[in-house]
């Protein structure tokens, strides 16, 4: 009788289950039967139809529907001031459709003479979605159609973001539920097209984690052509390249990103230089935007009779403070006992940019949600932060309602309460930055590294030894490449 061996069974990767690993969630699972049992085998037993990815998609669709329902007052009654503020259903889509020529056939950056205060790829999205709305003019039916087209596409982009976040580290795919159910996306996801840039960066980080650096750079470049903030991820790549000595990862990723950005922008800059420059001129010359610390200061200064800050002064101060924050992050990255993870550094850099920038639109909270899901996936801190952001989201609309209506005081909030909401948003974001920084300095607090992994999001940096490390307490003990070279000689 011929000896046969049973076919080898491929061992599936076991999942990290939030109801086990997250103390906060463990107390909220009674509705679905309590925490998963210790003798079960997550990731091995087939779940049938309700696979993890499908559940995440279902959760995202439900959250997207909730976001649309919150805008139903404006969908029914139109986007008019101050009602759109009091009903908290404001969106840039109707405003831009009516006032930037989109409803009359103008295509941003293509139609000569039209001006659009956003980067090139966002202008293309705005123009292309306007072409999908039948009819002509800027009447209420077309405005509603334009909003619905963009809201539907954003829901699709949201799903892609969730799946990309889930697959960046398959063992902790459930952390993507933070992105699927984030109150910040429910409330602010359809204010503007920021979700497109968030999705492109999520795809870039996914491909980076898979060591596909050219694809990662392409998506980072596309994200930067949509909204400038995805460019900041290259700062994290730079710091990790210095820490590990793997400079090629930086050169390939940054080169692909720069090439992609140039491929999108150069033809537009050549064909319509005035339209292309307008975004950068507008950004430079605009005064402090709502909810930025600079805007809050000017409000208080106006009430107290102090001198207010001009646009040029704010530009200089904001840049100086952001550069100072980046220097501190760089010191942390190069001096931490263990190399930081890329998601941690990316979160710190983007959060620092948000806190120092002269504009903080309510939808900017979207930028940080996938990053915190990768950097520090703990639900208690996440939900506290999101609750404070929701408080700020309501406060800004009530303040704008008061500023645009001139109505009775009893129906509005006074300026100091709005400023307090801005301060609360800044404190909550700063708190998350402190917790992420502490996780870097003390890796035993990092929930990702509790399971004997290094940097599952880090691609070429995962498991890499240190090439450069600064010891702040004992400079002589620092690991410096030229010392290693001298020892080798």
Secondary structure, DSSP 8 states (H G I E B T S, - for coil): -----------------HHHH-HHHHTT-GGGTSS--TT--TTTS--TT--HHHHHHHHHHHHHHHHHHHTHHHHHH-S-TTHHHHTT---HHHHHHHHSSGGGT--TTTSTT---SS-HHHHHHHHHHHHTS-SSS--HHHHHHHHHHHHHHHHHHHHHHHHHHHHHSGGGGGGGHHHHH-HHHHHHTTSSSHHHHHHHHHHHHHHHHTT-HHHHHHHHHHHHHH-GGGGGHHHHHHHHHHHH--HHHHHHHHHHHHHHHHHHHHHHHHH-HHHHHHHHHHHHH----TTSHHHHHHHHHHHHT-----HHHHHHHHHHHHHHHHHHHHHHHHHSSS---HHHHHHHHHHHHHHHSS---GGGHHHHHHHHHHH---HHHHHHHHHHHHHHHHHHHHHHHHHHH---GGGS--HHHHHHHHHHHHHHHHHHHHHHHHHHHSGGG-SSGGGS-S-TT-GGGTT---S-B--SS-GGG-B-HHHHHHHH-
